[in-house]
Amino acid sequence: MLPRQLPLEVTLDDHSTFDNFFVSDANRQLVDYLTANDGSLRQQYTCLWGSEGAGCTHLLQAICHQVDAQSGSAFYFPLQNLHEYSPEIFEGLEGFSLVCLDDVQGMAGNAEWELALFSLFNRLRENGTQLVIAANASPRQMPIHLPDLQSRLQSGVVFQVHGLDDSDKLLALQLRARQRGFELPDEVAAYVLQRNDRRMSCLFDFLDQLDQHSLEKQRRITIPLVRELMGWRTSVSE
């Protein structure tokens, strides 16, 4: 049985795939675990945790894409805006092959949502549906009030998602550029990194703008072109 009503505005980002995820040495074991057996994880329940921008959301959506590609059914839902939904959103999720819940820390301390998640845990386990959650803290550190839920959250495989250091961010930018069909020279990548918000989502957004600006101007991607785009963005925002 599938849920009676899905949040239609919650959609997967087409770019959030494993091919688009730069794998640092610190995250190699995690990605190997997630991609083994075409998305059929070795454990029924897995928890990912990491700071904002570390890549938890990207990985959850990548797992969903992977399962969808294997003709499975995946459900992704972020829990940061609980006031927009009812815990009834969890009803029937055991009908999916995979359930991915993001920002689980968002329901910590909410008795109604904690009880609903605990009930979902039990139904998914009974049905053999795989569950992957992500949060900004490890299960032991989340301020969960319901003891049984706290125990469930600590019962599976737990991975920390490590954020990238600056050298890896440069490589990640260059990987994304190649996937978009152009080369990003080392000196240009370093210039972009030094003069932008260093969150990867912001860096990738700027890279997309830079690619579009280069195409519109019919010019190679160089530091002067980056400066020109930065000046244009500043003038527009003023």
VOGU-108172 format. One record per atom (N, C-alpha, C, O, CB): residue in three letters; z, x, y. Coordinates in pm, whole numbers, plus 50000, padded with zeros to 5 digits. Atoms other than C-alpha are relative to their C-alpha. Glycine has a CB too. Example, Ala and Ser with C-alpha at 12.3 -4.5 7.8 and 13.67 -1.06 7.14 Angstrom:
ala500005008949881ala507805123049550ala500005009050120ala500665019450118ala501254990150003ser499944991849881ser507145136749894ser500734992350109ser500904997450220ser498585004150046
% end
This chain:
met500005008449880met500005000050000met500005008850125met500825017950136met501224990550001leu500064992649876leu499035013550341leu500764992450109leu500974980450097leu498535002350042pro499245006749894pro500965006250661pro499214988550060pro497984988950069pro500385009950109arg500675011649941arg500234972850821arg499365003350134arg498334997650169arg500984988650017gln500524996949867gln499674988351162gln500225014850029gln501355019750022gln500684991350109leu499914985849968leu498925024351256leu499895001950150leu499224994050217leu498915008049926pro500144997149856pro499305039451605pro498635005950027pro498425017950009pro501115009850048leu501404995949992leu495605041051682leu499785011450099leu498815018950085leu499154988350039glu500194989549901glu496085064351979glu500415013849948glu500125023950012glu500774996850125val499614987250058val497545091451753val498865004849911val498694999849800val501344998849919thr501154995050074thr494495110751637thr500125015149982thr500835021850057thr498694996550072leu499994985850026leu493935145151493leu499045007250095leu497985001950129leu499625002949854asp500874991449921asp492495172751709asp499005006649906asp499395013449811asp500825010750080asp501034994350087asp489175183051555asp500085015249990asp499645021049891asp498634996050049his499924985449999his489905219351650his501235005249925his501345017349902his500025005050142ser498764995550066ser493275220351472ser499775001149849ser500224992749771ser501174990250030thr500284997350140thr492065234751143thr500535013849965thr500925021550053thr498484999049970phe499564986650040phe493045265050939phe499015010750046phe499415022050074phe500195000649848asp501004990449953asp489765281951038asp500265004050144asp499935015150185asp498594994349987asn499744997449858asn490875279551402asn501395005450027asn501775007550143asn499794987450080phe498634995349982phe494415292051342phe500055015049977phe499755019849868phe500984992649903phe499894985550016phe494955329051407phe501265002949919phe502364999049957phe500055007250139val498894997350092val497145341651123val500565013950027val499945024049993val499544998749853ser499324987249979ser499555368751231ser500675004349870ser500844996349778ser501044999050116asp499314995150120asp501295390450975asp501274992049973asp501614989449858asp500355014950015ala498745007350016ala504515371151040ala499804986249939ala500724980749877ala500704998750134asn500275013550051asn502845338050944asn499115000049876asn498724989349829asn499344991750107arg500934999250113arg500715350550653arg500524992549878arg499784984749818arg499765014649964gln499455006650119gln503035338550375gln499984984850016gln499664977549922gln501445004849974leu500015014449973leu503345304250538leu498604994249983leu498444984149914leu500504997350142val501365005450008val499575299250574val499475000849858val498774991749813val499065007650096asp500404999150141asp498965311550219asp500594988449920asp499924982649835asp500435013549939tyr499345011150070tyr501455285550098tyr499314986750032tyr499074978649943tyr501504999250039leu500585012749959leu499845257350298leu498574998249951leu498134986949929leu500034998850150thr501415001050036thr496275265450196thr499745001649851thr498614999749806thr499215010450075ala500194998550145ala496845271949825ala499694986549937ala500184976149981ala501275006349935asn500295012250079asn495425246549579asn499404988850084asn499634977050058asn501274994949934asp500715009949917asp493325229249848asp500944989650060asp500604977850070asp498944993149917gly499085009049931gly496365214450017gly500994992949911gly501854985649961gly499234990050073ser499005005850090ser498265203549707ser501195009649997ser501215019149918ser499424997649856leu498894990749982leu501545219849806leu500865000849875leu500964991349798leu500864995950120arg499214997850121arg503805234549542arg501284991750001arg501854989049895arg500355014749985gln498785008049988gln506765214349672gln499684986550064gln498784985450147gln501075007650082gln500245013449945gln506955177349752gln500364999350147gln499754991850223gln500804989549922tyr499555000349860tyr508775184250081tyr500035014050058tyr500565023349997tyr501404993550010thr500054987249929thr508165212450329thr500384997850146thr499994987850207thr498595006549989cys499615000749859cys509705218850670cys499515012450073cys499725023750028cys501544998750015leu500404989249911leu508145239950946leu500824998850128leu501064987850177leu498464999550031trp499315000649872trp510075249451255trp499635012150084trp499375023050033trp501544999349979gly500354989249909gly509325270151561gly500074995150143gly500144983150169gly498615005549970ser499925003349858ser509455271151938ser498694993550046ser497684994149977ser500305012550084glu501205006349945glu506985252152157glu498885010350013glu499095021350064glu500314993750138gly501144991149992gly503545267552131gly499855009449883gly498885017049877gly500085007950124ala500094990950115ala504235285751805ala498884996249905ala498345004749835ala501325000249925gly501105004450085gly501655264751623gly500364989649896gly499574986849806gly499445011749931cys499585010150099cys503625238351430cys499054988049998cys498624983749891cys501424995350030thr500885011649994thr501475209451551thr498625003349944thr498054995449869thr499874995150145his501304995850051his498265228551480his500025000249847his499094995149784his499625014050054leu499934998850145leu499395235651123leu500144986449933leu499504984049830leu501165008949960leu499895013350058leu500455199851054leu498654993049998leu498264987049898leu501024991550078gln501305006749994gln497085186951169gln498985006949910gln498105000349854gln499494999650144ala500904992850090ala495285214250976ala500204995549855ala499234994049781ala500235015250011ile499735004950135ile497005202750656ile499374986349980ile498794983549875ile501534999349974cys500615013250009cys495865167250729cys498495001049984cys497914994149900cys500344991750124his501464998150013his492265178650780his499655004949859his498675000649800his499495010150106gln500254994450132gln492485198250455gln500074989249892gln499234988849803gln501015011249970val499855010750097val493705168250257val498874989950013val498324985349913val501364993050016asp501115009349978asp491105145350416asp498705005549940asp497904997949884asp499814997350150ala501214993750053ala488385170250315ala499944999449848ala498865000249789ala499905014450047gln499935000850146gln489555167549954gln500074985449952gln500474982649839gln501215007749949ser500035014450031ser489185129449964ser501394994149980ser501544983749915ser499174997649877gly498675005750001gly492915124449998gly500214991650125gly499274989550202gly501075011049990ser499685007849881ser494655103550262ser501235006050066ser502265007850002ser500234984949965ala498924993349927ala496845119350529ala500404991850122ala499564985650187ala499585014250042phe499475007249884phe499065104150796phe500775010050085phe501685016750037phe500924988149956tyr499314991249905tyr500145123951105tyr500624991550110tyr499984982550164tyr499015010650060phe499345007749894phe502685110951353phe501035008850071phe501885014750005phe500674987349943pro499004992649923pro504645128151635pro501154990950041pro500944979350077pro499375006550125leu498815008149975leu508185116251697leu500645002550136leu501814999350156leu501025002649893gln499374996749872gln508695127752056gln500124988050092gln500934988350186gln499215010850069asn499955011849912asn508085093352213asn500424987749920asn499654978249906asn498634997650067leu499555010750089leu510165070651993leu500054986450069leu499894976150004leu501355003349945his499885012849929his510565044152265his498724991949994his498734979850020his500405002450145glu501285007050004glu506885035452222glu499774993149866glu498834985249852glu498885009650028tyr500245005150134tyr507255026351854tyr501304994849939tyr502394996749992tyr499405011049911ser498875004850079ser509515009651600ser500065008149870ser499025012949824ser499874984849971pro499914993250131pro510845026051281pro499154993449892pro498934999249786pro501435000449955glu500875006650097glu508655000651102glu498715007849977glu497995005249880glu499684985950047ile501204991850019ile505865026151150ile500065007649868ile499025011549815ile499855009950116phe499834992950126phe507305042850838phe499724991349878phe499604996549766phe501395005649990glu500195008950114glu506725012250620glu498635002149936glu497615002350005glu500164985450043gly501254998850074gly504085017250352gly499405013949996gly498335015749938gly499034991050056leu500594986549996leu503545054450414leu499935006449862leu499195016149843leu500805008850093glu500074994450135glu504155061250045glu498634997949937glu498345003549832glu501074993749912gly501355002050049gly500575049049997gly499065011450034gly497935011749984gly499454987450054phe500834988449965phe499245081450150phe500235011549902phe501245011949832phe500315004550144ser499834987750079ser498685114449970ser500965009550069ser501725016750004ser498655006849976leu499224990549920leu500365133550253leu500494993150127leu499744985850192leu499165012550036val499445004849874val502665124150540val500495012150078val501275020150026val501164989749976cys499574989149912cys503135148450831cys500684994050123cys500084986350197cys498795009050042leu499235004849885leu505835141251089leu500315011650092leu500925021550050leu501304993049954asp499844989449901asp505895162351404asp501184996950092asp501574985350108asp498695001950083asp498925001749900asp508705167951657asp501164991749945asp501664982650011asp499454993350126val498965007950066val511325154951415val501325000550077val502154991450066val500235005049858gln498774999449919gln514055166551652gln500104988250096gln501194985250146gln500055013250079gly500005011249907gly513025136851868gly500814988149954gly501254980050035gly498614995750025met499235011650047met514835112151642met501445003649967met502214995049925met499334993949877ala498624995850030ala518025132651599ala500994992350088ala500824991650210ala500165015250022gly498995007549926gly521035111951699gly499704985350018gly500554977850066gly500195006150132asn500365014149992asn519155078851688asn500264993849863asn499514996249768asn498494998250044ala499555005050130ala520915059751410ala498914992149928ala498734993649807ala501234991250018glu501035008450062glu518065035051349glu498885008649942glu498445006349829glu499434990050101trp501084991450046trp515415062051322trp500465009449889trp499715012249796trp499435008050116glu499504991250106glu517595085251115glu500064992649866glu499684998149763glu501405005450037leu499945007850124leu518195057750860leu498614997149946leu498394997549825leu500764986950025ala501375002850043ala514485049150854ala499365012449938ala498645011449839ala499154995250119leu500554987750056leu513565085650793leu500635003149864leu499935007649773leu500215011750096phe499334997950129phe516145088550515phe499384991049893phe499124995549781phe501514997350012ser500635009350094ser514675057650348ser498595004649965ser498175003749849ser499974985850059leu501354995150025leu511175071950388leu500025012049905leu499215012749813leu499315003950133phe499854988650090phe512265104550225phe500084995349855phe499375000449768phe501265008250037asn499785004750136asn513425085449919asn498754993549942asn498424995949826asn501164990149996arg501205006750050arg510275064149890arg498895009949971arg498205008849870arg499514989650101leu501054990150021leu507955093849928leu500285008349875leu499375011349798leu499865009350122arg499654992150118arg509835113549665arg499774992249872arg499254997549774arg501465004650008glu500195008450118glu509795084549420glu498524998249968glu498134997049851glu500654986450021asn501435002450019asn506045080149474asn499195012849983asn498005012249951asn499464992350118gly500724987450013gly505155117149464gly499155003450121gly498285012250112gly499154999849879thr500744997149877thr503785116749820thr500575012550066thr501785013850081thr500044988050098gln499544987749937gln503945150649987gln500394997350146gln499734989750216gln498925010949993leu499505001549864leu505915152850311leu500145013850063leu500755022850007leu501374992650001val499844987749922val505625180350571val500484995850139val499864987350203val498655008350008ile499485003149867ile507715178950887ile500005012750085ile499945023850033ile501424993949992ala499894988649908ala507895201051195ala501034996550107ala501164985050147ala498635003450065ala498965001849898ala510685205951448ala500145012950079ala499585023250042ala501364995849937asn499794988149918asn511795230051718asn501245007849958asn501625017650023asn500124996150146ala498834993050052ala514845240451515ala500034998449849ala499414989249795ala501324994550064ser499905000950145ser515665246851152ser500814987649962ser501584982550044ser500655012849941pro499245011950041pro517085217650949pro501505001350020pro502174991650055pro499724997049855arg498564998149983arg520555232750964arg500434998950146arg501584995650175arg500415013649945gln499664999849857gln520405234551344gln499734986850070gln500184984750182gln499235010950069met500305012949935met519105199451414met501264991350004met501984990549905met498864992749925pro498785008149986pro521855176151546pro499864986349934pro499924976050001pro500344998250147ile500135012550074ile521415150051274ile501394994249974ile502305001449934ile499255002349866his498715006550017his524255124651254his500224994649859his501354994049811his500144988850100leu499905005950133leu523485109350914leu500095011149894leu499115018249873leu498794990649971pro499834988950094pro524885133250649pro498965000349888pro498485011049850pro501384999449939asp500985000450109asp522525121350374asp498635005050048asp497925011749973asp499884985749945leu501274995249946leu519515127850599leu500065015150023leu499115022249994leu499654992750131gln499844985649980gln520865162150694gln499805007349868gln499155017849865gln501405003150058ser500164994050131ser521045170150323ser498544999849955ser498045009749902ser500864992849897arg501415001050038arg517485157850263arg499155010250077arg498285016750020arg499474985750026leu500794990949918leu516115178550551leu500145014549955leu499235022549976leu500424998850146gln499764986450045gln517605209950398gln499575002349855gln499765013249801gln501465003450015ser500224999550144ser516375202550046ser498685006449957ser498505009349839ser500074986449945gly501324995250038gly512815215850058gly499755014450037gly500685022150064gly498974991550062val500434986749958val510865247150139val499985000350153val499414991450216val498605003749941val499904999049854val511565258450496val499335012950047val499635023749997val501484999650047phe500684988449941phe509305281650698phe500194999850151phe500084989450215phe498494999949965gln500074998649855gln509705294351051gln498575003650039gln497975012549978gln501005010750051val501324996749945val506425294451245val500245009350117val500855005550217val499204987150044his499754989849898his506445326151452his498924999550107his497734999250077his500075014049936gly500954999249890gly504835326551794gly499325013650004gly499815023349946gly500704997450133leu500784987649993leu502235353151872leu500525009150110leu500925004450216leu498524996950022asp499744990549892asp502995384752063asp498715002150078asp497674996750041asp500555013649945asp501174998849911asp500585395752337asp498795006049928asp497665001849953asp500355008550120ser501144993950069ser498465417552109ser499324989949908ser498094989749898ser500465012349918asp500595010450085asp497985388651866asp499334989150083asp498334983350040asp501074993949910lys500635010049914lys497225364852153lys498615004650043lys497684996550052lys500884997350124leu501324994849966leu494365387652256leu499034997849884leu497894993549905leu500085015150034leu500865001850117leu492985386751902leu499694985349975leu498594981849934leu500675006149876ala500225014450017ala493445348951886ala498974994850100ala498134986550065ala501324992450016leu501005003949900leu491475344752210leu498615004449957leu497654996949971leu500355006050136gln501304994950041gln488675366352075gln499464992649879gln498254990349868gln500095015049970leu500425008150114leu488605347051748leu499474986650047leu498414982250001leu501164998049902arg500455013049950arg488335314051934arg498675001350074arg497814992750062arg501074993850093ala501274997849930ala485565328452154ala498855001449901ala497794995449921ala500095012650089arg501064998450100arg483545339151849arg499664986749935arg498504983949906arg500425010249893gln500265013150059gln483955304551702gln499224991050095gln498544981750051gln501324993349962arg500785007549902arg482495290852024arg498645006350025arg497835000950101arg500774999050132gly501324994049994gly479545314551992gly499825010850104gly498685014150138gly499034989650026phe500154989049906phe480305342252241phe501085010549974phe502095007849910phe500074995050145glu499054989050014glu482085375652253glu500855001150126glu500344999650237glu499265013449972leu499074998249889leu485135381152472leu500455014649998leu501295018449916leu501224990149990pro499644985750000pro485405418352560pro501505002050016pro502204993750073pro499265007250113asp498564997149996asp488825434552529asp500574999050140asp501624993150162asp500275013849943glu499474999749864glu489205439852902glu500034986150063glu500914983250145glu499175009550086val500015013749947val488275403752981val501134991949936val501814984350005val498634993249973ala498925007150068ala490675390152719ala501355003950059ala502214995350081ala499985003149849ala498744995449941ala493475411652864ala500194994350139ala501314990650176ala500045015450005tyr499925005449864tyr492675399853217tyr500394985249996tyr501234980750074tyr498645001850074val499685014350014val492765363253108val501464998249962val502154989550016val499084993549894leu498615001250046leu496085368352931leu500995003050111leu502014996350125leu500255009249882gln499074995549896gln497705386053225gln500124990150115gln501134990050185gln499575013450053arg500045008449880arg496775359353479arg500024985049969arg499624976950052arg498775003250079asn499935014150038asn497335326653292asn501364996949940asn502125005749901asn498894996549901asp498885004750081asp500095306053144asp499775005249858asp498685003549804asp500134984250003arg500214993150127arg500645324352814arg500164991049878arg500074995949765arg500945011449989arg500015009050115arg501035293652596arg498584999249946arg497624998450022arg500534985850039met501324999450059met498165293752350met499164987750036met497954988950054met500105001349849ser500775012049964ser497175257952433ser499385001650138ser498244997550160ser500904987649997cys500534997749864cys496765267852800cys498925010749999cys497915009350068cys501145004150096leu501004989450009leu494885299652713leu498714994849939leu497624998249986leu500545011849917phe501205005550061phe492495280652488phe499304990350094phe498074989850098phe500354993049868asp500615008949901asp491945254352757asp499215008050104asp498115004350142asp501094991450070phe500704991749902phe491055281853003phe498745006049938phe497715006950004phe500925011250052leu501174994350067leu488715297552748leu498874989849992leu497704993350012leu500375004849859asp501015010650003asp486905264252710asp499344998550138asp498124997250148asp500624986649956gln500545001049864gln486525262053089gln499135012050033gln498095010750099gln501144998850102leu500774987849974leu485305297953102leu498644999549931leu497635003449989leu500785012449954asp501255001450074asp482675291252837asp499074990550074asp497884993450090asp500264995049857gln500825009749928gln481445260553027gln499505005750132gln498355003750169gln500804987150024his500384994049872his481445279353358his498905010349981his497975011250061his501235006550068ser501024989950030ser479425307553202ser498654993549973ser497614998450018ser500435008649880leu501255006950031leu476845283153069leu499384993950125leu498164994550145leu500244989149896glu500525006249878glu476545264953401glu499415010450095glu498395007850159glu501114992450071lys500464989549909lys476125297553595lys498955009149936lys498355017450004lys501175008350046gln500944991450072gln473925313553328gln500355014850018gln499485023150044gln498564997450047arg499534986249984arg476045345153348arg500865004149882arg501504995849817arg500795001650132arg499144994750104arg477755367553099arg501464998650039arg501804997550157arg499665014849971ile498565001149973ile481515364953065ile500555013850033ile500625022649947ile500754993749878thr499474987449948thr482975392853275thr501244997050082thr501574985550108thr498925007550085ile498825001949916ile486085398553483ile499644993250133ile500364984350176ile500685013450027pro500375007249877pro484245388553806pro499784985049977pro500144976950063pro498735006050058leu500205014250028leu483255355653640leu501354993149979leu501544981650022leu499114998249876val498655005650018val486885349953537val500664997950135val501274987550160val500865009349911arg499415001249866arg488015356753894arg499394988150075arg500104980650143arg499785013050081glu500685011049932glu485425332354024glu500544986649951glu500814977750031glu498485000849978leu499495012550055leu486635304953789leu501434997650044leu501804986350077leu499925000149848met498615001549956met490265311553879met500084995950146met500934987850184met500775013049978gly500045003849859gly489435309254248gly499574985750018gly500084978750105gly499095009150077trp500475013949992trp487575276754192trp501104990449959trp501284980050022trp498764998049911arg498915008750045arg490505261953999arg501104998950105arg501684988250125arg500595005249868thr498955000049897thr492925272154274thr499614991050117thr500434983450168thr500275014250049ser500455007949885ser490815256154547ser499994985149967ser500264976850054ser498615004450044val500035014150040val490465223754349val501414994249997val501614982650032val499344998449863ser498625005050013ser494235221154290ser500724999150133ser501744992250143ser500785009049907glu499325000149870glu495135226754655glu499724987050076glu500204985150188glu499545012150085
% end
